Amino acid sequence: MRKFVAMLLACVMVLGTVSALAAEPVVVNATVITEGEDQLLFRHGKVGDTMYTKITPPDGYIAITQDASVSTLHVSFVPEDENNCTEYDLLIAYSELVDNATLGDMTDDEYKLMVEVLTADYNDPSVETITTEKGTKLIVVNENGGESDYAEIMTIYHGYFINVIVYDEDHQLDEAKIKTGMDILASLTFTTEE
């Protein structure tokens, strides 16, 4: 899983570098404003725009901020129950390449490329596109048949790549665990006001 996270972040940084060469530089920063048991609030600042992200951890989980750097926000959700072997990682990274766009705005070729990157570490990937009740388009990637230790849920929102990685050290991923990952993504609130 760590290999994939590194690969995803590398792709985002490469995409950001390519776009930075083609346009004026954009400063992005993530700052932790509040961190509590039931909600995290981050401020993302890019030139001419400030966005706040509210994150609600799933029941029975504790949120730990791993990275709130210039271009990336990484929050891990670890279980309070030591018998629970499922963890979730939320990664949010800005890229000018998708500024003000959503996953639904991508062309077929862009979508295929995104799926290629997301499925690179899978032997026999299963890819599903889901539209939430709020109309958000998600890509869900999992291993076909057999045991798997991780799955991913990804979307794009106004220039931010948003990825939830579901990891189960016992290789016991099921629909309920993947649904919790989708709920983490769905619980995100983006606003321009604190």
Contact map, one row per residue, 1 for C-alpha under 8 A:
11111000000000000000000000000000000000000000000000000000000000000000000000000000000000000000000000000000000000000000000000000000000000000000000000000100000000000000001000000000000000000000000000
11111100000000000000000000000000000000000000000000000000000000000000000000000000000000000000000000000000000000000000000000000000000000000000000000000000000000000000000000000000000000000000000000
11111110000000000000000000000000000000000000000000000000000000000000000000000000000000000000000000000000000000000000000000000000000000000000000000000000000000000000000000000000000000000000000000
11111111000000000000000000000000000000000000000000000000000000000000000000000000000000000000000000000000000000000000000010000000000000000000000000000000000000000000000000000000000000000000000000
11111111100000000000000000000000000000000000000000000000000000000000000000000000000000000000000000000000000000000000000000000000000000000000000000000000000000000000000000000000000000000000000000
01111111110000000000000000000000000000000000000000000000000000000000000000000000000000000000000000000000000000000000000000000000000000000000000000000000000000000000000000000000000000000000000000
00111111111000000000000000000000000000000000000000000000000000000000000000000000000000000000000000000000000000000000000000000000000000000000000000000000000000000000000000000000000000000000000000
00011111111100000000000000000000000000000000000000000000000000000000000000000000000000000000000000000000000000000000110000000000000000000000000000000000000000000000000000000000000000000000000000
00001111111110000000000000000000000000000000000000000000000000000000000000000000000000000000100000000000000000000000000000000000000000000000000000000000000000000000000000000000000000000000000000
00000111111111000000000000000000000000000000000000000000000000000000000000000000000000000000000000000000000000000000000000000000000000000000000000000000000000000000000000000000000000000000000000
00000011111111100000000000000000000000000000000000000000000000000000000000000000000000000000000000000000000000000000000000000000000000000000000000000000000000000000000000000000000000000000000000
00000001111111110000000000000000000000000000000000000000000000000000000000000000000000000000111000000000000000000000000000000000000000000000000000000000000000001000000000000000000000000000000000
00000000111111111000000000000000000000000000000000000000000000000000000000000000000000000000001000000000000000000000000000000000000000000000000000000000000000000000000000000000000000000000000000
00000000011111111100000000000000000000000000000000000000000000000000000000000000000000000000000000000000000000000000000000000000000000000000000000000000000000000000000000000000000000000000000000
00000000001111111110000000000000000000000000000000000000000000000000000000000000000000000000001010000000000000000000000000000000000000000000000000000000000000000000000000000000000000000000000000
00000000000111111111000000000000000000000000000000000000000000000000000000000000000000000000011110000000000000000000000000000000000000000000000000000000000000000000000000000000000000000000000000
00000000000011111111100000000000000000000000000000000000000000000000000000000000000000000000000000000000000000000000000000000000000000000000000000000000000000000000000000000000000000000000000000
00000000000001111111110000000000000000000000000000000000000000000000000000000000000000000000000000000000000000000000000000000000000000000000000000000000000000000000000000000000000000000000000000
00000000000000111111111000000000000000000000000000000000000000000000000000000000000000000000001110000000000000000000000000000000000000000000000000000000000000000000000000000000000000000000000000
00000000000000011111111111000000000000000000000000000000000000000000000000000000000000000000000100000000000000000000000000000000000000000000000000000000000000000000000000000000000000000000000000
00000000000000001111111110000000000000000000000000000000000000000000000000000000000000000000000000000000000000000000000000000000000000000000000000000000000000000000000000000000000000000000000000
00000000000000000111111100000000000000000000000000000000000000000000000000000000000000000000000000000000000000000000000000000000000000000000000000000000000000000000000000000000000000000000000000
00000000000000000011111110000000000000000000000000000000000000000000000000000000000000000000000000000000000000000000000000000000000000000000000000000000000000000000000000000000000000000000000000
00000000000000000001111111000000000000000000000000000000000000000000000000000000000000000000000000000000000000000000000000000000000000000000000000000000000000000000000000000000000000000000000000
00000000000000000001101111100000000000000000000000000000000000000000000000000000000000000000000000000000000000000000000000000000000000000000000000000000000000000000000000000000000000000000000000
00000000000000000001000111110000000000000000011000000000000000000000000000000000000000000000000100000000000000000000000000000000000000000000000000000000000000000000000000000000000000000000000000
00000000000000000000000011111000000000000000111000000000000000000000010000000000000000000000000000000000000000000000000000000000000000000000000000000000000000000000000000000000000000000000000000
00000000000000000000000001111100000000000001111000000000000000000000011000000000000000000000010000000000000000000000000000000000000000000000000000000000000000000000000000000000000000000000000000
00000000000000000000000000111110000000000011110000000000000000000001111100000000000000000000000000000000000000000000000000000000000000000000000000000000000000000000000000000000000000000000000000
00000000000000000000000000011111000000000111100000000000000000000001111110000000000000000000000000000000000000000000000000000000000000000000000000000000000000000000000000000000000000000000000000
00000000000000000000000000001111100000000111000000000000000000000001100000000000000000000000000000000000000000000000000000000000000000000000000000000000000000000000000000000000000000000000000000
00000000000000000000000000000111111000011110000000000000000000000001000000000000000000000000000000000000000000000000000000000000000000000000000000000000000000000000000000000000000000000000000000
00000000000000000000000000000011111000011110000000000000000000000000000000000000000000000000000000000000000000000000000000000000000000000000000000000000000000000000000000000000000000000000000000
00000000000000000000000000000001111100111100000000000000000000000000000000000000000000000000000000000000000000000000000000000000000000000000000000000000000000000000000000000000000000000000000000
00000000000000000000000000000001111110111000000000000000000000000000000000000000000000000000000000000000000000000000000000000000000000000000000000000000000000000000000000000000000000000000000000
00000000000000000000000000000000011111110000000000000000000000000000000000000000000000000000000000000000000000000000000000000000000000000000000000000000000000000000000000000000000000000000000000
00000000000000000000000000000000001111100000000000000000100001100000000000000000000000000000000000000000000000000000000000000000000000000000000000000000000000000000000000000000000000000000000000
00000000000000000000000000000000000111110000000000000001100000000000000000000000000000000000000000000000000000000000000000000000000000000000000000000000000000000000000000000000000000000000000000
00000000000000000000000000000000011111111000000000000111100000000000000000000000000000000000000000000000000000000000000000000000000000000000000000000000000000000000000000000000000000000000000000
00000000000000000000000000000001111101111100000000000111000000000000000000000000000000000000000000000000000000000000000000000000000000000000000000000000000000000000000000000000000000000000000000
00000000000000000000000000000001111000111110000000011110000000000000000000000000000000000000000000000000000000000000000000000000000000000000000000000000000000000000000000000000000000000000000000
00000000000000000000000000000111110000011111000000011100000000000000000000000000000000000000000000000000000000000000000000000000000000000000000000000000000000000000000000000000000000000000000000
00000000000000000000000000001111100000001111100001111000000000000000000000000000000000000000000000000000000000000000000000000000000000000000000000000000000000000000000000000000000000000000000000
00000000000000000000000000011110000000000111110001111000000000000000000000000000000000000000000000000000000000000000000000000000000000000000000000000000000000000000000000000000000000000000000000
00000000000000000000000000111100000000000011111011100000000000000000000000000000000000000000000000000000000000000000000000000000000000000000000000000000000000000000000000000000000000000000000000
00000000000000000000000001111000000000000001111111000000000000000000000000000000000000000000000000000000000000000000000000000000000000000000000000000000000000000000000000000000000000000000000000
00000000000000000000000001110000000000000000111111000000000000000000000000000000000000000000000000000000000000000000000000000000000000000000000000000000000000000000000000000000000000000000000000
00000000000000000000000000000000000000000000011111000000000000000000000000000000000000000000000000000000000000000000000000000000000000000000000000000000000000000000000000000000000000000000000000
00000000000000000000000000000000000000000000111111100000000000000000000000000000000000000000000000000000000000000000000000000000000000000000000000000000000000000000000000000000000000000000000000
00000000000000000000000000000000000000000011111111110000000000000000000000000000000000000000000000000000000000000000000000000000000000000000000000000000000000000000000000000000000000000000000100
00000000000000000000000000000000000000000011100011111000000000000000000000000000000000000000000000000000000000000000000000000000000000000000000000000000000000000000000000000000000000000000011110
00000000000000000000000000000000000000001111000001111100000000000000000000000000000000000000000000000000000000000000000000000000000000000000000000000000000000000000000000000000000000000000111111
00000000000000000000000000000000000000001111000000111110000000000000000000000000000000000000000000000000000000000000000000000000000000000000000000000000000000000000000000000000000000000001111000
00000000000000000000000000000000000000111100000000011111000000000000000000000000000000000000000000000000000000000000000000000000000000000000000000000000000000000000000000000000000000000001110000
00000000000000000000000000000000000000111000000000001111100000000000000000000000000000000000000000000000000000000000000000000000000000000000000000000000000000000000000000000000000000010011100000
00000000000000000000000000000000000001110000000000000111110000000000000000000000000000000000000000000000000000000000000000000000000000000000000000000000000000000000000000000000000000010011000000
00000000000000000000000000000000000011100000000000000011111011100000000000001000000000000000000000000000000000000000000000000000000000000000000000000000000000000000000000000000000000010000000000
00000000000000000000000000000000000000000000000000000001111110000000000000001000000000000000000000000000000000000000000000000000000000000000000000000000000000000000000000000000000100110000000000
00000000000000000000000000000000000000000000000000000000111110000000000000000000000000000000000000000000000000000000000000000000000000000000000000000000000000000000000000000000000000000000000000
00000000000000000000000000000000000000000000000000000000011111000000000000000011100000000000000000000000000000000000000000000000000000000000000000000000000000000000000000000000000000000000000000
00000000000000000000000000000000000000000000000000000000111111100000000000001111000000000000000000000000000000000000000000000000000000000000000000000000000000000000000000000000000000000000000000
00000000000000000000000000000000000010000000000000000000100111110000000000001111000000000000000000000000000000000000000000000000000000000000000000000000000000000000000000000000000000000000000000
00000000000000000000000000000000000010000000000000000000100011111000000000111100000000000000000000000000000000000000000000000000000000000000000000000000000000000000000000000000000000000000000000
00000000000000000000000000000000000000000000000000000000000001111100000000111100000000000000000000000000000000000000000000000000000000000000000000000000000000000000000000000000000000000000000000
00000000000000000000000000000000000000000000000000000000000000111111000001110000000000000000000000000000000000000000000000000000000000000000000000000000000000000000000000000000000000000000000000
00000000000000000000000000000000000000000000000000000000000000011111000011110000000000000000000000000000000000000000000000000000000000000000000000000000000000000000000000000000000000000000000000
00000000000000000000000000000000000000000000000000000000000000001111100111100000000000000000000000000000000000000000000000000000000000000000000000000000000000000000000000000000000000000000000000
00000000000000000000000000001111000000000000000000000000000000001111111111000000000000000000000000000000000000000000000000000000000000000000000000000000000000000000000000000000000000000000000000
00000000000000000000000000001110000000000000000000000000000000000011111110000000000000000000000000000000000000000000000000000000000000000000000000000000000000000000000000000000000000000000000000
00000000000000000000000000111100000000000000000000000000000000000001111100000000000000000000000000000000000000000000000000000000000000000000000000000000000000000000000000000000000000000000000000
00000000000000000000000000011100000000000000000000000000000000000001111110000000000000000000110000000000000000000000000000000000000000000000000000000000000000000000000000000000000000000000000000
00000000000000000000000000001100000000000000000000000000000000000011111111000000000000000011110000000000000000000000000000000000000000000000000000000000000000000000000000000000000000000000000000
00000000000000000000000000000100000000000000000000000000000000000111101111100000000000000111100000000000000000000000000000000000000000000000000000000000000000000000000000000000000000000000000000
00000000000000000000000000000000000000000000000000000000000000001111000111110000000000001111000000000000000000000000000000000000000000000000000000000000000000000000000000000000000000000000000000
00000000000000000000000000000000000000000000000000000000000000111110000011111000000000001110000000000000000000000000000000000000000000000000000000000000000000000000000000000000000000000000000000
00000000000000000000000000000000000000000000000000000000000000111100000001111100000000111100000000000000000000000000000000000000000000000000000000000000000000000000000000000000000000000000000000
00000000000000000000000000000000000000000000000000000000110011110000000000111110000000111000000000000000000000000000000000000000000000000000000000000000000000000000000000000000000000000000000000
00000000000000000000000000000000000000000000000000000000000011110000000000011111000001110000000000000000000000000000000000000000000000000000000000000000000000000000000000000000000000000000000000
00000000000000000000000000000000000000000000000000000000000111000000000000001111110111100000000000000000000000000000000000000000000000000000000000000000000000000000000000000000000000000000000000
00000000000000000000000000000000000000000000000000000000000111000000000000000111110100000000000000000000000000000000000000000000000000000000000000000000000000000000000000000000000000000000000000
00000000000000000000000000000000000000000000000000000000000100000000000000000011111100000000000000000000000000000000000000000000000000000000000000000000000000000000000000000000000000000000000000
00000000000000000000000000000000000000000000000000000000000000000000000000000011111110000000000000000000000000000000000000000000000000000000000000000000000000000000000000000000000000000000000000
00000000000000000000000000000000000000000000000000000000000000000000000000000000111110000000000000000000000000000000000000000000000000000000000000000000000000000000000000000000000000000000000000
00000000000000000000000000000000000000000000000000000000000000000000000000000011111111000000000000000000000000000000000000000000000000000000000000000000000000000000000000000000000000000000000000
00000000000000000000000000000000000000000000000000000000000000000000000000000010011111100000000000000000000000000000000000000000000000000000000000000000000000000000000111000000000000000000000000
00000000000000000000000000000000000000000000000000000000000000000000000000000110000111110000000000000000000000000000000000000000000000000000000000000000000000000000011110000000100000000000000000
00000000000000000000000000000000000000000000000000000000000000000000000000011110000011111000000000000000000000000000000000000000000000000000000000000000000000000000011100000000000000000000000000
00000000000000000000000000000000000000000000000000000000000000000000000000011100000001111100000000000000000000000000000000000000000000000000000000000000000000000001111000000000000010000000000000
00000000000000000000000000000000000000000000000000000000000000000000000001111000000000111110000000000000000000000000000000000000000000000000000000000000000000000011110000000000000000000000000000
00000000000000000000000000000000000000000000000000000000000000000000000011110000000000011111000000000000000000000000000000000000000000000000000000000000000000000111100000000000000000001000000000
00000000000000000000000000000000000000000000000000000000000000000000000111100000000000001111100000000000000000000000000000000000000000000000000000000000000000001111000000000000000000000000000000
00000000000000000000000000000000000000000000000000000000000000000000000111000000000000000111110000000000000000000000000000000000000000000000000000000000000000011110000000000000000000000000000000
00000000100100000000000000000000000000000000000000000000000000000000001110000000000000000011111000000000000000000000000000000000000000000000000000000000000000011100000000000000000000000000000000
00000000000100010000000000010000000000000000000000000000000000000000001100000000000000000001111100000000000000000000000000000000000000000000000000000000000000111000000000000000000000000000000000
00000000000110110010000000000000000000000000000000000000000000000000000000000000000000000000111111100000000000000000000000000000000000000000000000000000000000111000000000000000000000000000000000
00000000000000010011000001000000000000000000000000000000000000000000000000000000000000000000011111100000000000000000000000000000000000000000000000000000000000100000000000000000000000000000000000
00000000000000110010000000000000000000000000000000000000000000000000000000000000000000000000001111100000000000000000000000000000000000000000000000000000000000100000000000000000000000000000000000
00000000000000000000000000000000000000000000000000000000000000000000000000000000000000000000001111111100000000000000000000000000000000000000000000000000000101110000000000000000000000000000000000
00000000000000000000000000000000000000000000000000000000000000000000000000000000000000000000001111111000000000000000000000000000000000000000000000000000000001110000000000000000000000000000000000
00000000000000000000000000000000000000000000000000000000000000000000000000000000000000000000000001111100000000000000000000000000000000000000000000000000000011100000000000000000000000000000000000
00000000000000000000000000000000000000000000000000000000000000000000000000000000000000000000000001111111110000000000000000000000000000000000000000000000000111100000000000000000000000000000000000
00000000000000000000000000000000000000000000000000000000000000000000000000000000000000000000000001011111110000000000000000000000000000000000000000000000001111100000000000000000000000000000000000
00000000000000000000000000000000000000000000000000000000000000000000000000000000000000000000000000001111110000100000000000000000000000001100000000000000001110000000000000000000000000000000000000
00000000000000000000000000000000000000000000000000000000000000000000000000000000000000000000000000001111110000000000000000000000000000011000000000000000000000000000000000000000000000000000000000
00000000000000000000000000000000000000000000000000000000000000000000000000000000000000000000000000001111111000000000000000000000000000000000000000000000000000000000000000000000000000000000000000
00000000000000000000000000000000000000000000000000000000000000000000000000000000000000000000000000001111111111100000000000000000000000000000000000000000000000000000000000000000000000000000000000
00000000000000000000000000000000000000000000000000000000000000000000000000000000000000000000000000000000111111100000000000000000000000000000000000000000000000000000000000000000000000000000000000
00000000000000000000000000000000000000000000000000000000000000000000000000000000000000000000000000000000011111110000000000000000000000000000000000000000000000000000000000000000000000000000000000
00000000000000000000000000000000000000000000000000000000000000000000000000000000000000000000000000000000011111111000000000000000000000000000000000000000000000000000000000000000000000000000000000
00000000000000000000000000000000000000000000000000000000000000000000000000000000000000000000000000000000011111111100000000000000000000000000000000000000000000000000000000000000000000000000000000
00000000000000000000000000000000000000000000000000000000000000000000000000000000000000000000000000000010011111111110000000000000000000000000000000000000000000000000000000000000000000000000000000
00000000000000000000000000000000000000000000000000000000000000000000000000000000000000000000000000000000000111111111000000000000000000000000000000000000000000000000000000000000000000000000000000
00000000000000000000000000000000000000000000000000000000000000000000000000000000000000000000000000000000000011111111100000000000000000000000000000000000000000000000000000000000000000000000000000
00000000000000000000000000000000000000000000000000000000000000000000000000000000000000000000000000000000000001111111110000000000000000000000000000000000000000000000000000000000000000000000000000
00000000000000000000000000000000000000000000000000000000000000000000000000000000000000000000000000000000000000111111111000000010000000000010000000000000000000000000000000000000000000000000000000
00000000000000000000000000000000000000000000000000000000000000000000000000000000000000000000000000000000000000011111111100000000000000000000000000000000000000000000000000000000000000000000000000
00000001000000000000000000000000000000000000000000000000000000000000000000000000000000000000000000000000000000001111111100000000000000000000000000000000000000000000000000000000000000000000000000
00000001000000000000000000000000000000000000000000000000000000000000000000000000000000000000000000000000000000000111111110000000000000000000100000000000000000000000000000000000000000000000000000
00000000000000000000000000000000000000000000000000000000000000000000000000000000000000000000000000000000000000000011111111001000000000000000100000000000000000000000000000000000000000000000000000
00000000000000000000000000000000000000000000000000000000000000000000000000000000000000000000000000000000000000000001111111000000000000000000000000000000000000000000000000000000000000000000000000
00010000000000000000000000000000000000000000000000000000000000000000000000000000000000000000000000000000000000000000011111100000000000000000000000000000000000000000000000000000000000000000000000
00000000000000000000000000000000000000000000000000000000000000000000000000000000000000000000000000000000000000000000001111111000000000000000011000000000000000000000000000000000000000000000000000
00000000000000000000000000000000000000000000000000000000000000000000000000000000000000000000000000000000000000000000000011111000000000000000001000000000000000000000000000000000000000000000000000
00000000000000000000000000000000000000000000000000000000000000000000000000000000000000000000000000000000000000000000000001111100000000000000001100000000000000000000000000000000000000000000000000
00000000000000000000000000000000000000000000000000000000000000000000000000000000000000000000000000000000000000000000001001111110000000000000111100000000000000000000000000000000000000000000000000
00000000000000000000000000000000000000000000000000000000000000000000000000000000000000000000000000000000000000000000000000011111000000000001111100000000000000000000000000000000000000000000000000
00000000000000000000000000000000000000000000000000000000000000000000000000000000000000000000000000000000000000000010000000001111100000000011110000000000000000000000000000000000000000000000000000
00000000000000000000000000000000000000000000000000000000000000000000000000000000000000000000000000000000000000000000000000000111110000000011100000000000000000000000000000000000000000000000000000
00000000000000000000000000000000000000000000000000000000000000000000000000000000000000000000000000000000000000000000000000000011111000001111000000000000000000000000000000000000000000000000000000
00000000000000000000000000000000000000000000000000000000000000000000000000000000000000000000000000000000000000000000000000000001111100001111000000000000000000000000000000000000000000000000000000
00000000000000000000000000000000000000000000000000000000000000000000000000000000000000000000000000000000000000000000000000000000111111111100000000000000000000000000000000000000000000000000000000
00000000000000000000000000000000000000000000000000000000000000000000000000000000000000000000000000000000000000000000000000000000011111111100000000000000000000000000000000000000000000000100000000
00000000000000000000000000000000000000000000000000000000000000000000000000000000000000000000000000000000000000000000000000000000001111110000000000000000000000000000000000000000000000000000000000
00000000000000000000000000000000000000000000000000000000000000000000000000000000000000000000000000000000000000000000000000000000001111110000000000000000000000000000000000000000000000000000000000
00000000000000000000000000000000000000000000000000000000000000000000000000000000000000000000000000000000000000000000000000000000001111111000000000000000000000000000000000000000000000000000000000
00000000000000000000000000000000000000000000000000000000000000000000000000000000000000000000000000000001000000000000000000000000001111111100000000000000001000000000000000000000000000000000000000
00000000000000000000000000000000000000000000000000000000000000000000000000000000000000000000000000000011000000000000000000000000111100111110000000000000001000000000000000000000000000000000000000
00000000000000000000000000000000000000000000000000000000000000000000000000000000000000000000000000000010000000000000000000000000111100011111000000000000111000000000000000000000000000000000000000
00000000000000000000000000000000000000000000000000000000000000000000000000000000000000000000000000000000000000000010000000000011110000001111100000000001111000000000000000000000000000000000000000
00000000000000000000000000000000000000000000000000000000000000000000000000000000000000000000000000000000000000000000000000000111110000000111110000000011110000000000000000000000000000000000000000
00000000000000000000000000000000000000000000000000000000000000000000000000000000000000000000000000000000000000000000011000001111000000000011111000000011100000000000000000000000000000000000000000
00000000000000000000000000000000000000000000000000000000000000000000000000000000000000000000000000000000000000000000000001001110000000000001111100010111000000000000000000000000000000000000000000
00000000000000000000000000000000000000000000000000000000000000000000000000000000000000000000000000000000000000000000000001111100000000000000111111110010000000000000000000000000000000000000000000
00000000000000000000000000000000000000000000000000000000000000000000000000000000000000000000000000000000000000000000000000011100000000000000011111000000000000000000000000000000000000000000000000
00000000000000000000000000000000000000000000000000000000000000000000000000000000000000000000000000000000000000000000000000000000000000000000001111100000000000000000000000000000000000000000000000
00000000000000000000000000000000000000000000000000000000000000000000000000000000000000000000000000000000000000000000000000000000000000000000001111110000000000000000000000000000000000000000000000
00000000000000000000000000000000000000000000000000000000000000000000000000000000000000000000000000000000000000000000000000000000000000000000001011111000000000000000000000111000000000000000000000
00000000000000000000000000000000000000000000000000000000000000000000000000000000000000000000000000000000000000000000000000000000000000000000011001111110000000000000000000111000000000000000000000
00000000000000000000000000000000000000000000000000000000000000000000000000000000000000000000000000000000000000000000000000000000000000000000000000111110000000000000001111111000000000000000000000
10000000000000000000000000000000000000000000000000000000000000000000000000000000000000000000000000000000000000000000000000000000000000000000010000011111000000000000111100101000000000000000000000
00000000000000000000000000000000000000000000000000000000000000000000000000000000000000000000000000000000000000000000000000000000000000000001111000011111100000000000111000001000010000000000000000
00000000000000000000000000000000000000000000000000000000000000000000000000000000000000000000000000000000000000000000000000000000000000000011110000000111110000000011110000000000000000000000000000
00000000000000000000000000000000000000000000000000000000000000000000000000000000000000000000000000000000000000000000000000000000000000000111100000000011111000000011100000000000000011001000000000
00000000000000000000000000000000000000000000000000000000000000000000000000000000000000000000000000000000000000000000000000000000000000000111000000000001111100001111000000000000000000000000000000
00000000000000000000000000000000000000000000000000000000000000000000000000000000000000000000000000000110000000000000000000000000000000011110000000000000111110001110000000000000000000000000000000
00000000000000000000000000000000000000000000000000000000000000000000000000000000000000000000000001001110000000000000000000000000000000000000000000000000011111111100000000000000000000000000000000
00000000000000000000000000000000000000000000000000000000000000000000000000000000000000000000000000011110000000000000000000000000000000000000000000000000001111111100000000000000000000000000000000
00000000000000000000000000000000000000000000000000000000000000000000000000000000000000000000000001111100000000000000000000000000000000000000000000000000000111110000000000000000000000000000000000
00000000000000000000000000000000000000000000000000000000000000000000000000000000000000000000011111111100000000000000000000000000000000000000000000000000000111111000000000000000000000000000000000
00000000000000000000000000000000000000000000000000000000000000000000000000000000000000000001111001100000000000000000000000000000000000000000000000000000000111111100000000000000000000000000000000
00000000000100000000000000000000000000000000000000000000000000000000000000000000000000000011111000000000000000000000000000000000000000000000000000000000011110111110000000000000000000000000000000
00000000000000000000000000000000000000000000000000000000000000000000000000000000000000000111100000000000000000000000000000000000000000000000000000000000011110011111000000000000000000001000000000
00000000000000000000000000000000000000000000000000000000000000000000000000000000000000001111000000000000000000000000000000000000000000000000000000000001111000001111100000000000000000001000000000
00000000000000000000000000000000000000000000000000000000000000000000000000000000000000011110000000000000000000000000000000000000000000000000000000000001110000000111110000000000000011011000000000
00000000000000000000000000000000000000000000000000000000000000000000000000000000000000011100000000000000000000000000000000000000000000000000000000000111100000000011111000000000000010000000000000
00000000000000000000000000000000000000000000000000000000000000000000000000000000000001111000000000000000000000000000000000000000000000000000000000000111000000000001111100000000110010000000000000
10000000000000000000000000000000000000000000000000000000000000000000000000000000000001110000000000000000000000000000000000000000000000000000000000001110000000000000111110001000000000000000000000
00000000000000000000000000000000000000000000000000000000000000000000000000000000000011100000000000000000000000000000000000000000000000000000000000001100000000000000011111111000000000000000000000
00000000000000000000000000000000000000000000000000000000000000000000000000000000000011000000000000000000000000000000000000000000000000000000000000001000000000000000001111110000000000000000000000
00000000000000000000000000000000000000000000000000000000000000000000000000000000000010000000000000000000000000000000000000000000000000000000000000001000000000000000000111110000000000000000000000
00000000000000000000000000000000000000000000000000000000000000000000000000000000000000000000000000000000000000000000000000000000000000000000000000111100000000000000000111111000000000000000000000
00000000000000000000000000000000000000000000000000000000000000000000000000000000000000000000000000000000000000000000000000000000000000000000000000111000000000000000000111111100000000000000000000
00000000000000000000000000000000000000000000000000000000000000000000000000000000000000000000000000000000000000000000000000000000000000000000000000111110000000000000001100111110110000000000000000
00000000000000000000000000000000000000000000000000000000000000000000000000000000000000000000000000000000000000000000000000000000000000000000000000000000000000000000000000011111110000000000000000
00000000000000000000000000000000000000000000000000000000000000000000000000000000000000000000000000000000000000000000000000000000000000000000000000000000000000000000000000001111111000000000000000
00000000000000000000000000000000000000000000000000000000000000000000000000000000000000000000000000000000000000000000000000000000000000000000000000000000000000000000000000000111111100000000000000
00000000000000000000000000000000000000000000000000000000000000000000000000000000000001000000000000000000000000000000000000000000000000000000000000000000000000000000010000001111111110000000000000
00000000000000000000000000000000000000000000000000000000000000000000000000000000000000000000000000000000000000000000000000000000000000000000000000000010000000000000010000001111111111000000000000
00000000000000000000000000000000000000000000000000000000000000000000000000000000000000000000000000000000000000000000000000000000000000000000000000000000000000000000000000000011111111100000000000
00000000000000000000000000000000000000000000000000000000010000000000000000000000000000000000000000000000000000000000000000000000000000000000000000000000000000000000000000000001111111110000000000
00000000000000000000000000000000000000000000000000000000000000000000000000000000000000010000000000000000000000000000000000000000000000000000000000000000100000000001110000000000111111111000000000
00000000000000000000000000000000000000000000000000000000000000000000000000000000000000000000000000000000000000000000000000000000000000000000000000000000100000000001000000000000011111111100000000
00000000000000000000000000000000000000000000000000000000010000000000000000000000000000000000000000000000000000000000000000000000000000000000000000000000000000000000000000000000001111111110000000
00000000000000000000000000000000000000000000000000000011110000000000000000000000000000000000000000000000000000000000000000000000000000000000000000000000000000000001000000000000000111111111000000
00000000000000000000000000000000000000000000000000000000000000000000000000000000000000000100000000000000000000000000000000000000000000000000000000000000100000000111000000000000000011111111000000
00000000000000000000000000000000000000000000000000000000000000000000000000000000000000000000000000000000000000000000000000000000000100000000000000000000000000000000000000000000000001111111000000
00000000000000000000000000000000000000000000000000000011000000000000000000000000000000000000000000000000000000000000000000000000000000000000000000000000000000000000000000000000000000111111100000
00000000000000000000000000000000000000000000000000001111000000000000000000000000000000000000000000000000000000000000000000000000000000000000000000000000000000000000000000000000000000011111110000
00000000000000000000000000000000000000000000000000011110000000000000000000000000000000000000000000000000000000000000000000000000000000000000000000000000000000000000000000000000000000000011111000
00000000000000000000000000000000000000000000000000111100000000000000000000000000000000000000000000000000000000000000000000000000000000000000000000000000000000000000000000000000000000000001111100
00000000000000000000000000000000000000000000000000111000000000000000000000000000000000000000000000000000000000000000000000000000000000000000000000000000000000000000000000000000000000000000111111
00000000000000000000000000000000000000000000000001110000000000000000000000000000000000000000000000000000000000000000000000000000000000000000000000000000000000000000000000000000000000000000011111
00000000000000000000000000000000000000000000000000110000000000000000000000000000000000000000000000000000000000000000000000000000000000000000000000000000000000000000000000000000000000000000001111
00000000000000000000000000000000000000000000000000010000000000000000000000000000000000000000000000000000000000000000000000000000000000000000000000000000000000000000000000000000000000000000001111
